[in-house]
């Protein structure tokens, strides 16, 4: 079954994770994605390898005229160009939006950067931790009165960068159906992180509450929304925001009198201490058995390996296996956006660095002798 954007061709010249993660989303839903990198960046292969599924990948030296000529051949037939260089780099390479739209007015050109194409930070280098800190998110993650804690996943790279870029590209494709024209998309990962702050903004505007580390409405301040250690040194999460779920929990633990005091600051510490002591009395599995039918918002704090074998994610096709070209089974993460009529699919395992170079050049009409010469001259 064809994916939702079957027939769309994406050229991805980005590196690291944000751009390839974006183009993986598009590839999962039917786009043909051709990743392009210089041969000298082969060291990046293992880092981004998991997000290279459903793609082709070729090497190409854009600093050489012959390399740019091959690149332009691809662009003339493409729908989307995705890049992740710092502002000004594509202009110096001669592959900027103004140049490409002259040869393909329908091209949708998406740039992912740390701080955007304008503003005082545009030329600064950075990584995920810098984007989170600049946007105020890192300041509210970590233990109370402790230092900020760096999350174990790349929120700025994957969510603020990769997902927003995919969203922007899809919006631009819809707009092109109406106008016939492509357009330029400026994705700043720091912008995307700031956009994740609507709840802190609401609490600040409504109650004057400045978010503090491990001391906010949805971050450890109240017993109803917290994480507790169990007798076997595991942890359980409680997310009983609505009062009916909170009352169910209080009843299950034998303290129905706490039901009306859910957000009472005078009794907050008392309730926190009670729940910490209570959850330490039984193992995680014992608590799951006790709470699973009680209409309480709870969650088992799982390790990474537990997630890979969890029956929920297996049933939801969020963890599975696909065969690579060697016939070996490779574990892959699934597709979270599930469409009924045009579902995404994992059609092939992640492609190796430069693996598709000869195939793509052959599609462009180059013969083996020419391709061999390209390799010898460092053009590919």
N, C-alpha and C positions, 0 to 999 in steps of 0.2 A: 504494500500500500504506500502510495506517495506521501511524503511529509507535507506539512503546511506550506513550506517555501521551496518545494521541489522546483528545480529549474533556475533557481537563483545561484549565481556564482560569486563567491567571496574570495578576494585576494587578501591574505593576512601577512603583513610584513612586520608585525609586532613581535616582541620577544618577552621573556619571563612569563608571568602567569595571566595578568588581566586580559590582554588581547586574545591569546589562545583559548582562554576560558570562554570568552564571548563567542569566538568563532566555533568552538565546540557546541555551544547551545544551538547555533544556527545550523551546524552540520547535523546534529541530532534530529533536527526537524526538516531535513531534506536538502539543504543547500549543498552545493559542491564547494568545498573549501580547499584552497591551495595555499598552504603555508610556505613562506619564502624567507630564508635566512642565508646569510653568508656562511661559507664553509667554516670560517674561523670560530663561529658560535656553536660548534658541535658540542662543546662542554655543557651547553644548556639542555641537551637532549633529555637526560635523566630527570631533570627538575620539572619539565613541562610535559614529559612523555604521557602521563595519564590523560591529559586533555587534548591529545592529538588523535583521538579516535574519530572514525568516519571521515578522515581527511586525506588529502594528498600533501606531500611535503617535498619541496625541491630546494636546492642550493642555487644562489644567484648573487653575483657581485654587482651591486647597484652603483658602485663607484667607477665602474668601467662602462664605456659607451655601449659596447656590445651587450653587456648585462642589462643596461637600461632599455636598449632596443627590444630585447626579449620581453622585458617587463611591460613595455608599452603595448606589445602585441597581446599580452594577456589582459591588460586593462581595457583595451578597446572592446573586448567582448564581455567584460565583467559588469556586475551590478553594484558591488560593494568593494571598497578598499578600506582596510583596517590597519592603523599604524599606532605605535606607542612610543615614538621618539620624543625627545624634548622639543619644545617650540623652536622652529627655525631650522631644524635638521633636514626635514623633507625639502625645504626650499633650497638648501645647499646641495642636496642630492639631485634636484631637478624633478622631484616626484610629488610636489605639493598639489593642493587641490586646484589652484588656478591653472596649473599646467595640465593636469589630467582632465579637467572638465572641458578643456578645449578639444581634446580628442574624443571624449565621451561625455556629452552633456547630461546623460542619465546616471552617471556614476554617483553613488552615495559614499561620501568620504568621511570616515569616523576616526578621530584622533583621541587617544586616551593618554592623559598626562596626570602628573601628581597634583598640580595646582592650576591647571587651565591655561588657555592661550593668552590671557591678559591678566593684569593685576601685578602687585609687587613681588609675588613669589614665583612668577611664571618660569623663571630660569633656574630655580633651585632643584637640585637632585633630591630624591627622597624614596622611602619605602613605606610599607604598610604602617609600621609603628609611628612614622612621622606624620602620616595623614591622619591617623587616629588621634594623635596628640594635638595637632594643629586645630582639629575640628572639635575638641573638647570632650571626645568620647573616652579617651584613655584616662582622663582625670576622674571619671566616675566608675572605673573598673578596678577592683582590688579590695583588700581588707581595710576596714575602718581604721583611720589613723596610721595606715601603712602607705607604702609607695604604690603608684599605679601598677597594674598587672597587665602584661601583654597577653592578649588572647592567643590560644593555640591554633587559630586559623586566621587567614588573611581577610578580614572584613572589608578593608578598603580596596584591596586588589580584586577580590571575587565579587562582592556585592556592589560596592560603590563604583567599581570600575567595570568589571566584566558584565555583570547583569544589566547595569544602566546602559552600557554600550549596546548590548543586544536589544534592549528596549528601544533605544534611540534609532537603531537601524531598522527595526520593524515598523516604527512610526514613520520613518522616512520612506520606506517602501510603500506604505499605504498612501502617503501624500503624493508619491510619484505616480500612482495609478490615476490620481486626479489631475495633476499638473503636467505629467510627462517629463518632469525635470528631477534631477538628483539634487542633493544639497550637502552642506558641510555640517558635521556634528562635533561639537566640542565637549568632550567628557573629562571632567576633573574628578579625580578620586576623592579629593578633599571636599568638593561640593557634595558628592554623593554621601559622604559620612555625615556632614552637617544636616543633610536631608533626613537622617535617621533619628533626629532629635525632637519629633513632634510632641511626645509625652512630656519630656522635661520642660519644653516650652510652655505647654498648657499649664503644668503645675506652677511654673514660675509666674505666668500671667494671672492665673486664677487665685493662687494663694501666696505668691511671693516666695515660694520655696526654691532656693538655689540647690541644685542637685549636688549631693556630697557622696563620697565613696562609701559604698555599703551602708548607706543611710537614706535611701530614697524609697518612695512608695513601692516600687517594684525591684528593690535591691536590698534585701536583708533587714529593712527597718521593722517590718511587722512579721509576726509569727505566721500569718496566713500565707505569706509568699517568701519562702525561705528554703534552705537546704540543711538537712540534719544528718548527723553521723549516727550510724546504727551500731549494734553490739559487736558486729564482725568487722568494724572499721570500714564499712561501705557507707554510702550516702543515699538518701532519698530526698527528692524535691517535692515540695508542697506548693501548689499554685491556686489556693482556694480564695480567689479574689472576690467572687460573688458570695453574699452572706449565706445563701442556702448551702453551698459547698462547705463553707467554714463551719456552719452549724452541724453539718453531717460529720465533719472531722471531730469537732468538740464532743459530740455525742458518742462517737466511736471510742474516744479516749477517756470517756467518763468525766468530762468537765463541761457539761452543757451550760454552766453559768458564764463561760467565756463567750458564748454565742453572740450576745449583744455588744460585746466589748472589742470587736474585731480591730477597729482602728482607734481605740481609746489609748491615748498616749500616757495616761496616768497608770495604766495596767500593762503597758507594752513590755517592759522588761520582765515583769512577773510571768507573763505568758510565754515569752521567749525562753526563759529559764525552765519553765515546766516542760515545754516541748523538747528542748535539748535533752533534758534528763529522761523524759519518757521514751524518746526514740532510741536512746542508748540501751534500753532494757531488752530489746529483741534484735534478731538479725534482720538483714534486708529481706531475705526470702520470707521470714515470718511476718514482717510488716506487709509485704505484698499479698500474702494469703489473707491477712486480716482486713486489708483496705480495698481489695480489688472489687468487691461488690457493694461498697458503701457510698457510691456516688461522691467520691472525693477526688479532687484534682491532684494526683500524685504521679511521680515518675521515678523510675529506677535510674540512678546515675550510672551509666554504662561506660565501660572502657571501649576503646576503638575496636579491639578484636571482638568484643561482645556484639557491637553493632553489626559487624560483618556477618555474624551468624544468627542475628535476631530474626525469628520467624516473621515479624511484622514487615521488615524491609525485604525479606525474601518474597513474601506474599505480594508486596507492592512493587516488586521488580526494581527495587532501589539498590540491591546488591545482587550481582549475578556474574556469570562467566561468559566469555566469548573466545573463540579460537583465533590465534594469530596465524600468520602465514606459515609458521612451522608446525601448525596443528596443536600447539600447546594451549591449554586453557589459561586465560588471563582474567583475574578478577577486575570487574569494572563497577563503578557507581551508576545508578540508573538515571532516568529522565524524570524530573519532578513535575514538569508540566504535562499533564496527561489529557490529550485531546481525543474525543470519541471517534470522529470521522477521519482525521488526518493525524494519527499519533506519530510521535517521534520514534526513532528506532536506533539501535546500535548495530550497524551493519558490518563493521569491521573493527578489529582491535586497533589500538594506537599505532600510527605509522612511525617508522624509524626516521631519523634525521636524514633528509635528502633522498629518501627511498624512492620518491616518485619522479626524480629529476629527468631521467631518460624517457619515461613514459610521457611526461608533459611536453618535453621538447619534441618528441615524435609526433604528438598531436598537433603541434604548431607547424609541422612539415619538415623539420630538420632530419637529416639522415645520420646514420651511425658515425660516419667519418667526421661530419661537422660537430656532432656531440662530443666525440673523443677529443677534438681540437679545443672545444670549450673547456673541457676538464683540464687539458694540458696548460692552457693559458690562464687558468684561474678565473674564468668568467662564470663558471658554475662550480 
